[in-house]
Amino acid sequence: MCMLFSPYQIKDITLKNRLVMSPMCMYSSFNEDGRATEWHKVHYSSRAIGGVGLIITESTAVNPQGRISMLDLGIWSDEHIYSLKSVVKSVHENGSKIGIQLSHAGRKANIEGPVIGPSALAYKDGQKIPEEMKTDTIIQTVIDFKNAARRAKEAGFDLIEIHGAHGYLINQFLSPLSNKRTDEYGGSRENRYRFLKEVIEAINSEWDGPLFVRISADEYNTKGNTMDDFIYFSKRMKEQGVDLIDCSSGAVVPAHINVFPGYQVPLAEKIKHDADIATGAVGLITSAIQAEEILQNQRADLIFIARELLRDPYWPLRAAVTLGANIEAPKQYDRAWREALPLEKEAFNQRWVPGKESLAPKRN
């Protein structure tokens, strides 16, 4: 059985397949007001037409100070709801579910004026030194996440992902590399988890749908969090009702990363089995066989595709051909696919027999 194109249930939401469009910054709120534009509507709906089961929007800032760039999407005001609702409607009309990634960039915000973080440590030389967050600023930021969740619900999103990865604010609190606090938000891993814990609690007070968290499950630094720490954090998130951990890596401090196809998949596999929670695999997953191997060998539960979907919005349709999955192309494009599919199937069947568990070796 082809797992990539099997449905996946999360709470009361059923994804038609296990392909997720990974959140990727688009820097396209052209008026710098955080509003979604017609470009976002076309960009996301075209991937829905292409057959992705779940689309997660780019990083969407919960307050203006938390933008990665001045061109980021925002959800810090009720005025943002209308434009986001238009994007959601278009994606739904084209057959996919849609989630929103809620984010605060912290010390990595590239904005005018001051930036904030758990400690007064710049990400790297030449960047702004953040203002260390006082307790009242922490409390207000948690409230900002709560209000963002309410707005996401009003806009009609099916799912929320909290951005706790890539060196942004939540990641900064989690990591001993960026969190040097001596109060209840720093020191032990329990204290470093406190900010994320409060964010999840605040979101849960407004949101009862599926909830993901993206983490950087390897910090590529011997003084950073270990896999034991990430398993601890993942278990805590599961206790709080988080449904899936989206396992990325890096970017809390500058580091050299040895990148290769599927290089982050072992992180998802380890957390899935040791923390007993569903995971998403991401990172140079570019072929259907590679994606199917990950699922068949229970290394992750969902496949997050990023750049490959920028190259080809219809990648899911081609993947279905490769795996022999019986899915329908949009009826408007049917005549083109009916002509192409027999040729592609014939070429593929010469080198792969559908039903084999995997072409790739299992990992211990």
N, C-alpha and C positions, 0 to 999 in steps of 0.2 A: 504494500500500500504506500502511495506517495504521501508523506507527512507534510511536506511544505504547503500543499494545497488542501489540507484537511482543516476543518473549522476548529476554533479555539475559544473556549468559554472563559470569560472573566466576570465574576459576579453576574449581573443580568445582561451583559453584553456578549454577543457572539461575533467573533471575527470570522470572515468567510475563508481566510487562509492565515498562515503564520508569517506572512511577510509584512514588515513594518518599514515605512519610510522614516529613517532616523532624522531627528531634528538637526537642521543645519542652518547656521546664521545666513541670512540673505541680504541684510543691510539695505533694505528697500522700502523703509518708511520715509519716502522722499521729502516730506515736509518736516521731518525731525519731530513730529508730534506723537509718534508711536502708533499711528493708525494704520490698519491694513489697507492696502491699495488694490486696484484692479489687477495689478501684477500678481499679488499673492493669490487672488482668487483663481487666476489662470494657472499659476504654478502648481498649486495643490490639487485643483480639480483634474488637471491633466494626468497626474499620477493615480488619481482615483479611476479615471477612464482606463488607465493602463493596467489596473487589476490589483493594486496593493490592498491588503486587508485593512491595515491601520496606517494612518498618516499622523505623525506628530509634528506640530508646527515648530518653527525655529524658537530659540530662546526668547521668551516674552517677559519683559521687565515688570516687576511688581511695584517699583517706584522709579522716578526719573533718574535718581542717582545710581540706580542699579543697572543701567544699560551698559552692555559691552561696547556699544558705539552709539552715536547720536542718531543712527538710522535704524536702530532696533525697533521691533514691535513692542508695544506697551499694553499693559492692562491695569494701570494705576488709577484710571478714571472710568466712571460710568460712560463717558463719551466714547470709549474704545469699544463698547459692547456691540454697537450697530455694525461697524465694519467687520469685526470678527464673526458676527452672526452671518454675514453675507458669505464669508469663506466657508463656514460650517455648512450652510445650506447647499452650496455648490458641490462640496465633497459628498454630502449625503445623497444628493440627487444623482450622483455618478457612482454610487454603489459601495462606498467605503465608510469606515468609521474614522473619526478624527479626534485626536487628543491635543492638548496644549502643554508646552513645557514652561513652567513657571520658574523664573530665575532672578537672581541678584548677583551682579558681577563682583561686588566687593572691591578689593584693591586692584582688580584687573579692569575696572571700568575705564573706558577711554572717552571721557566726557569733560566738559568745561567745569571748573570749580573743584572742590575737594572730593576725595574718595574716602571710603571707610573700610575697615576690616577688623578682625578680632584683635590684632596687634599692629603696632606702628612699624611694620616691615614691608618694604616695597617688594614686588614680585621679582624684579631684577634691577640692576643698575640703570639709571636713566629714567626710570618710571617714578610716578608720584609715590611718596610715602603716605600711606593711609592714616587717617585719624582713627585711633583706637576707639572702638564703639563703647559708649557708656551703657549702663543697664537700660536707661530709658530709650536709647536708640535701638537696642536689641528688641525690647518689647514692641516698639513701634514697627520694626521690620517684620516681626512675627504677625502683627496685625495686618500689615500690607499683604502678606501671603494669604491670610484669611480672606481679606476683601477681594483679592484676585481670584480665589476659588469661587466665591459667590458670583463674581462677574463671569467666570468661565461657565458656570452652570446656567446663567441667564443667556449666555451666547449660544448654548446648545451643545457644547463639547461633550463627547462620550467618555473622555478619560483625561486625567491630569497626570503629568510627569513632573516631579520636583527635580530641578537640576542641582545635584550635589556633587558634580564632577568638574574636571578640567580647570581646577584652581579658582573657581568662583566662590562666592561668599560661604556657602554651606560647606564646601570642600575645605575652605580656609579654616573654619572652626574645627572640622574633623581631624585635620592633620597637625601633628606636633611640629612640622616644618614651618607652619605659618601661624600657629596658635601658641603664644607664649604667655597667656593669661594666667593669673594666680587666683582668680575668683572661681565661682561655681561653673564657669564656662570654659575653664582651661585646666591643664594638668592631666588628670587621669582620662582614660578613654571614655569612661562614663560621663565625665564632665564635658569633654569635647563633643560628645554626642548630644548634649543637652539642647543646643540650639536647633538641630534638626528634629529632635524629639518634640520641641515646642511648635515648630513649624508644622509637623505632621498633625499634632493635636489640633492646631488652629484650622488647618484645612479640613480635617475630619468633622469639625463643628459646622461646616457649611456644605460639605461634599460627601455623598454616600456612594459614588460610583467607583470604577476601577482607579487605582492609584499606583503609579510606578515611581521609582526613584532611580535616577542615573548616578552612578558613582565612578570614581577613578580607582579601580581595584588594584592598581599597582602604581606607586609613586616614584619608582625608579631611583630611590635614594635609601641608603641603609639606615638613615636616621628617621625615616618616615614610618607611616603605618605599615604593618605586616599583614599577611593574609589572615592571620589569627584575628587581627583587629577588624578586618572587613567582614569576617564571618560573625564576629560579635555584633558589629553594627547591623548586619543583615538580619540576624536573629531578633534584635531589638525592633527593627522595622517590621518584621513579620508579626511580632506581638502587637504592634500598633495598627495592624490591618493593611500594611502595604502588600500589594498583590504580586509585584515582580520587581527584580533588581536588574536594571539595564547596565551591563558591565562594560564600561570603557576603561581608560587608563590615562595617567600622566597629567602634566600641565599645572600641578600645584607649585612646582619650582622648575626652573629650566633643567632639562635632562636630555641625554642622548638616548633615543629609543630605537631598538632594532626592529624595524617594521618588515613584516612579511605576511603573505596571505593567511588570514585567520589567527594572527598573532595574539589577539585578546580572547580567543575562544576558551583557552584553559582557565581563565579567570571566571567566566560564566559557569563553566563545568564544575569548578571547585566550590563556588558559592552555592550553586544549585544543590549539590549533594551534601555538603557539610553544614549548610544553614537550613536545608530542607525548605527552600523557597524557589519559586519559578524565576528563571533568569532569561534575559535577552542577550544574544551574542551579536557583537558588532566589530568591525575593523577589517577592511580589505576582504570582505566576503563578496566575491564577484561572479561566481558560477553557480548554476542550479545544483550541480552534483555536490559541490562543497557545502551548500546550504542544507541539502538533504542529508548528507553524512552527519552533520551536527545534530540534526533532529533524530535521525535513526539511532544514533549511539547515545541519545539522551544526554547530550552535552549542554543543551539549552532548550528552552521552550518556544522562543520566538526568534526570528532572524531579522536583525535591523540592517537595512541596506541604505547606504548614503550616496557616495559619489556615483555609483553605478546607475542610480536612478536619476542623477543629473545628466548622465550621458544618454540614457535611454528611458524615457517615461514608460515605455511598454515592455520593460525588462521582464515583468511577471508573465506576460503572455509567451515570451520566448522561453522562459524557464519551464513553463507548463509543457511546451512542446518537447523540450529536452527530457523531462521526467515522465512523459507519457500521460500527464494528468489531463482529465477531460474537463476543461473549463471553456466557457464561451467568450469569444471576443465581443466587444461592443457591436451591436447589430449594424451600426453605421459603417463599420470597417470589415464586416464579415466576409465580403467577396475577396478582399485582399488576403485575409488570413486563410480562407479556404484554398486559395491558389498556392500559398506558400507552405502551409503545414505539411502536406504529404511529402514534399521534397525534403523538408527539414527532418521529418520523422524517419524517412528512409535513410538519410545520411547518418543520423544518430544511432539508429538500431544496428548499424553495422559495427559499432564499437561499444555498445552498452546494452545489456539485457535488463529490461525493467523487472523489478522484483528482487534484485540483489540488494542485500542490506546496505552495502557501501562499497565504493571503490577505493576509499582511503583507509589506512590502518587505524585500528582503535588505539586510543591513548590510555595509559594507566592513570 
